[in-house]
Amino acid sequence: MIKIEHLKKEYENATPLMDVSAEIHEGDVISIIGPSGTGKSTLMRCISLLEKPTAGRVYIYGVEITDPANDISQIRKKMGMVFQSFNLFGHLTVIENIMMAPVDLLKKPKQEAYNKAMELLKMVGLAGKADNYPDELSGGQKQRIAIARTLAMDPDIIFLDEPTSALDPTMVGEVQSVIRDLAESGKTMMIVTHEMAFARSICNRVFYMDEGGIYEDGTPEQIFEHPIKDKTRQFVQKLKVLEIKAGTKEYDFRSVVSEIEQYCRRNQVDLRLNYYIQLAFEELVQQLLMTRLEGTQIDVIIEYSAIKKNALLTASWNGPQLDMDSISEDPSYMMLKGTIGDVTYEREAPGTDMNRIAIEITQ
């Protein structure tokens, strides 16, 4: 249905989209997730031509819509956008807001547009608000009207840009219910959202965006349960990450311990887990590895999960293989085994010099 080829969007001080390629099939419901500033909304705005891409091509049903020779106004009739700020016309009633585009752009008779608008108002549960003005409605009601207005154009694809972010928490559920009904109806949809549980429950695909593009594309189960890439895993598991480079000239043990302490306080890590993280770093990295890998840079990553309330400490290096048998009687190793848990070690791939050792830290 939609094909995106090497899409790029560049602003004066930022390039949110560097090289995006993807295919969207009819009936897909795609949740777009990722940290702020990674181009989620920009991607949708470029596909819908509300923003002009700097480079690349977008095709709908095989027609290149980024070709300047094509009529953008006709192309946009195939697409509907629901914004987080509603964008309703305050001087028009609810029914007039919904009827306006079908009458003005599609040249539908007013009675036909009215009948369709009333059907849509019933669908979103607001038939009794047809003659009200937007300032007489709650935020959740305004957003449901905005969705009905979009559907009145009978678009082939619907874009929803953070449709619940401007709402009071008590109103989020009513809007999500309408969107869920749309997803089940077979409409092709792309939804930018920070509501992870909602994203997972309604979509068949997830785009995780980072590093200027679609960093990982997969099913909800893959992205939320078995993400392949580290940044995806860190995001969906709400991991707070601290990176340390041990064994370098700049490395100072006391400074690193202080940095770990500040990291734990900043992320409200339980005092007991804080202690275990520091203990794991001292015994695993400082005592076991640095004494055996003198002169080797050891990249240490500490990941604290705000969801699971646990941490993972991993250390990796490019160099000699670690002989686990030789450290099994080491006091530091025995301290880790007895106090924190199992230490796992792997040579990342046969024929390489990359090593990784890790310990999961729980309270």
N, C-alpha and C positions, 0 to 999 in steps of 0.2 A: 504493500500500500504506500508506504513512505520509505524512501531510500536516501540516506545522508552520506555524502562523500567528502571527506577531508574538509569538514566545516571549520572555519576559523573566524573568531570575532576579536578584534583588537581595538582597544580604546587608547587614549593618549598615555595613560599611566598604568594600564593593565591589559593583559590578554587572557580573559577567562576561558576562552576556547582556543586551543592550539591546533588540534587535529582530531576531529570527531567523525567517525564513520559508523553507521548502524543501519539496520533495516527494521521497520515496524510493520507488523502484519495486521491485517484486518481483524478486529476483535481483541487485539492486545490491550491489556490494562497495565500500564508501566508506571511504577512508582520511581521517582527520581529522588535519591537521597544523597547526602554528603555534607561536609562542613560548609559554613557560610563562605561565600566568595569563590566557590568552585565552578560557577557557570551554570547552575541548574536552571534558574529562570531565564538566563541568557539563551540557553539551548532552545527552550520552548519559543521564546520570542523570535529567534532566528528562523526556526522551522515555520512559524506562522507569518514571517516577514514583517512583524512589528519592529524588528531590528534588521537592518541590512547586513548580512554576513560580509566580513572582510574578504574572505576567499572560500572556495568550496562550492558544492552544488547540493540542492535538495530537489528530489523528484517525488511527485504524487501521482500514482497510477501511470508511471512512466513518463510524465511530462515534467520537464525541468522548470520549477517555479521560480528559481533564482535567475532565470534568463530574463534580462530587462525587456525583451520583446513581448513577453507575456503580460496579460492584463491582471495586475495584482488584485484589483477590486473583485474580479470574478473568482480568482483563486481563494481569496479570503472567505468567500461564501461557503467554502467546503469545510472551514475550520471555525470553531468557537472557543473563546477564551473567557475563563472565569478568574477574576483578579481577587486578591486578598482584600482590596479596599472597596469592593462592591460596584462602584462606578454607576450607580443608579442616578437618573435625572430627578432632582428634587422637586421640580415644578410639575412633574407628571405623576399621575396615579400609578399604582402597581400595574393595572391592566394596560395602561397606555405605554408604560415602559416596555412591556413584553410585546405589544403589538407594533411598536414603531418601526423596527428594522424589517419585519416581514412585509409591511405595507410600503415603506419607502424604498427598500432595496430589492425585495423579491416581487414587488408590485402585486401583492395579494389583495383581494377585496377585503374591506374592513371587517365584514361579518365573518368571513373565513378566518381572518387573523384573530378575531375576538373569540371564536369558538375554540380555536387551537390554544389560545392563551388560557382560557378557562380550564381546558383539559390539563394543561401543564400545572396550573395552580392547584388543581385537585391532586395531581401526582405528588407535589411537594407539600401538600397538606395546608395550603393557604388560600383556598377558594373564598373564604370569608373576608379576605383582605384586598380584594380586587379594586375597591374604590378608595383605599387608604393611600396616603402619601408616604414616601420612604421614611421621613422623620417621625412617623407614627409607629415604626416597626422596631423590633429589637435587632441586634446584630445578626443573630442566627436567622431571623426571618428575612432580613435584607439579602443575606447570602443565598438563601433558597430561592428568592425572587431572581437574583442574578443568574442562578443556574437555569431557572425556567426561561429567562430571557435568551440565554444562549441556545437552549434546546428549541426555541421557537424558529430558529433559522435552519433546523434539521441538518446540523453539520455532520460531516463524515468522521471528524475527529474532534475531541474536546480536550482542551488544555486547561488544567486547573493549577493556578500558581498560589501555593500556600493558602488554600481556601478556608482554613480554620484558624490561621495565625492571629487574625485581628479580633477574634471572638472571645468573649468571656468563657471560661472553662465550662460553665453550666450549659452553654449553647452549642458546644462543639459536637456533641452527640447527635443532635437533630440534623445538622448539615452532613455529618458523616453517613447517616442513615440514607439520605437522598443519594449521595455519591455511590454508596454500596449498591443501591437499587439500580443505578445507571450501569455500574460495572456488570451486574448480573444480567442486564438486558442485552448485552453483546456490543455495546458502543465501544469504539476504539478511543482510549483515553490515555493521557499522560498527566501525572499528578506530581507536583513538587510538594513534598511534605517533610516535616520533622517528627511527625507522629509515627513512630516505628511500628507499633502494634497495628495501627490502622493500615499502614502501607502493606504490611505483611498479609493482612486479612483479605484485602480486596484485589490484589494484583496477581498476574501470572508471570510478570517479569519485573526485575529491579535493575535500575541503572545506579551504580554507586559512582559518583563523580569526584575526581581529584586529579591533580597534575595536568590540568588543562584538557581533560577529556573524560570519556567513559572508562573509568579505571577498572571496573569489573561489571559484567553483565551476566545475570543468571536468574534462576528461579528463586522465589522467596526462600525455599528450603536451603538452597545453596548459599545465598547471600547471608541469611540470618543464622543458619546453623553450621554451615561448613564453608565459610569464605576461603577462597584460595589465596588471596593477597593480604599482606600484613595490614595495610592501611584500612582495608575494608573490615577486617577482624577488629582492629582497634576502635573503629567508629561504631559498629553495631553492638559491640560489647561494652561500649563506653569506657574504654581503657584509657588511663592516664599514663603517659609514657615519659620515662626519664632515660636519657642516653648518656653513657659515661665512656670515655676512652681511657682505659688503664694501660700502663706500660709505656706511655709516651713521656717525653721530656717535661711536658707541662703538668703531668699527673701528680697530684698531692693527696695522699690518703686522708689526712685530716679534713681537707677542704671538701673532698667527695663525701665523707661521712656527714659533714654539715649540710651539703647539698641534698643528700638523701633525707635528712631530718626535715629540712624545709619543704621538700617535695611531699613528704607524708603529711605534714601539717597543712599545707596548701590544699591537699585533696581529702582532708579530714579522715585520714587513715587511723584506725583503732590503735591505741598505744601498744598493745601486745603485738599486733601485726607489724607495726613500725619497728619494734625491737627485732622481730624475726627477719625483716628485710635487711636491716643493718647487719645482723649476725650472719645471714646468708652471704651478703657481699664480702664481709671480712674473711669468713672461713673459706668460701669457694674461690673467690677471685684473688684476694690479697694473700692468703696462706697457701692454698692448693695450686692455683694456676701460675701466679706471678713468680713463685719460687722455682717452678719447673719450666717456664717459658720466658726466661729472662731475655729482655731485649725485643720481645714480640708485642705488638699492639693487640690488646684484647678489647673488643667492642662489647660493652655491657648494656643491656636493655632491661629496665625494670618496668613492668606493666601492672598497674593496679586496676582491678575491675570494680567499678562503682556498683555493678549489679551483683556480682558474686561475692564481693567483699574478700577477695583473695588477691594474691600477686604472683607473677611469674618473673623469675630472674633468669635471663639467658646471657651466656658469654660465648662469643665466637671469635675465632682467629684464623689467620692464614699461616699455616706452618705445620710443625710436627704433630703427629698423632699422639693422643693421650693414652697411656697404658693404664686402664682402669684397675687392673690387678695390682699394679704397683702402689696405688693410693688407697686400697681398701683398708689397710691397717693404719693409715695416717690419722692422727688425732682429730684433725679438722674434718676429715671425711666422716669419721665416726660421730663427731659432734653434730654434723648436718643430718646424718641418718637417724640419730637418736632423738634429735630435737625438732627438726623441720620436716623431713621426708626424703623420698628417693631422689637421687641425682641421675639424670638420663644424659647419655652422651652418644653422639653420632658423627660420623664422617659424612658430610653432606652428599657426596657423590663419589663413586669409585674413580680413582685417577686424579682427584682434585686434592688441594691442600687445605680446604675449608673444614673447620671443625666447629661443633656447636655442643655446648653443655648447658643443661637447664635444671632448675629446681622450682617446683610449685610450692608456694608459701601460703599456708592457711593458719587461721587463729587457733 
